Amino acid sequence: MRRKFLLFLICLVALPALAEVSVLFVKEENKNTKKEDFYHTFEYYVSAGNKHSKCQATRITSQWFITAAHCVELCAKECTLQVDLLEQPVSALVEAKHSAKKPIIFVHPAYNPKKKVTADLALFRLDLNRASKTYYMRTADQNAPNIEISEKQFAQWLDKHRRAKSQYLHALSPQMPPLVVFDDRNNYELDRKISVISIFGGRRNIKANPNPVYCVKKEGYCYTKNFGVRRGMSGSGVITNTGELLGIVSAYVGLDWFKGEEKKAHQEFFLFPIFNDNILAFIQEVMGNDFAKISQQDAYPYLVKKLRADFVPVQVFPKK
C-alpha cells in the first residue's frame, strides 16, 4: 500500500513537469505567428537611372541581407538601395550606393533570368545603424510623394509612440533566423509549416501555407501550392513555424492541366531556392569571416522526412 502511495505521489509530482514540457513544445511549434517574429525582414527599393524595383530582404547577420537575384538585376553597374525600417505612419530609409568600385550587392554567378528559381539569390551588405538615413511621413495618397522630416522630428515622434519606438529598436537589432542546410542525397517533404511576410507600403501581413512542401535535390528548390505570394514579395524569407530560414521568395508559376485539347484545371505553385552546398559556397565566399556568424540547422533529419525513391516532382518548368 505504501509503495502504491509513493508511486501516486511521484506521478503527481511528474505531471506538472510533463504538462510544462507539452505547453512549451506547443508554443515552440507555433512561433512566427506575429509580425514581430519577422522583424528580420524588410521592404527595400532599388533604383538605377529611370529603372526601379521593389522587393524584400531578410537579415542573416548584423550587416548582411539575403534577397532574390532578379530583384537587383538592374544594379549591374551602379544603383541606389533604400531599406525601409518601420510599419508606421512615420518611417526611416537606410540608403547605400552600389558601384563596381565599391560593391555592396553580390549576385550568385550561376543566376540565369531564363531559368528562374535556380540560383536566384543575392546578398547585400548594409549596416542599418551606421548607414545614412532619411526620415519621412507617409502620405494617405499612395501616388503622392512622402513628406521628408528631420531626424529630430523623427525622434520626437518615436518618443510619443512607444510601440513604434520598440519596433524601430527591434528592427535595428532583430533576432536573426538560422539557415536550414539541405543535403544533395534525397528529395524531401518538409516536416514543418511555412510562412512569409508580405510588406507593401510599410504594411505587414503574414501569409501562412497550409499545403505540403516538397524539396527537389536536383533542381535545388522547394515548391508548394501558392498561398498568396505575389509580385513585390520576392526576397522575403521563407520561415518555418519553428523559426528557421528555408530560403527566399523567388517565383510563382501557373500550370494548366489538359486532357487532350480540353483544359481541365489551373494551379499555381510557389517556388524558392534552398541552401544547398552550391548556395552555401557562394554565401561563404562573399561573406568571408562573417559567414561564421550565421547560425545553421541541418534539414535532415530534423525538419524533413524522406520521400519514396520513386518520387517524381511536378514538372513546374517542363523540359523543352
Secondary structure, 3 states (H helix, E strand, C coil): CHHHHHHHHHHHHHHHHHHHHHHHHHHHHCCCCCHHHHCCEEEEEEEECCEEEEEEEEECCCCEEEECHHHHHHHCCEEEEEEECCCCCEEEEEEEEEECCCCCEEECCCCCCCCCCCCCCEEEECCCCCCCEEEEECCCCCCCCCEEECHHHHHHHHHHCHHHHHHHHHHHCCCCCCEEECCCCCCEEECCCEEEEEEECCEEEEEEECCCCEEECCCCEEEEECCCCCCCCCCCEEEECCCCEEEECCEEEEEEEEECCEEEEEEEEEEEEEECHHHHHHHHHHHHHHHHHCCEEECCCCCEEECCCCCCCCCCCCCC
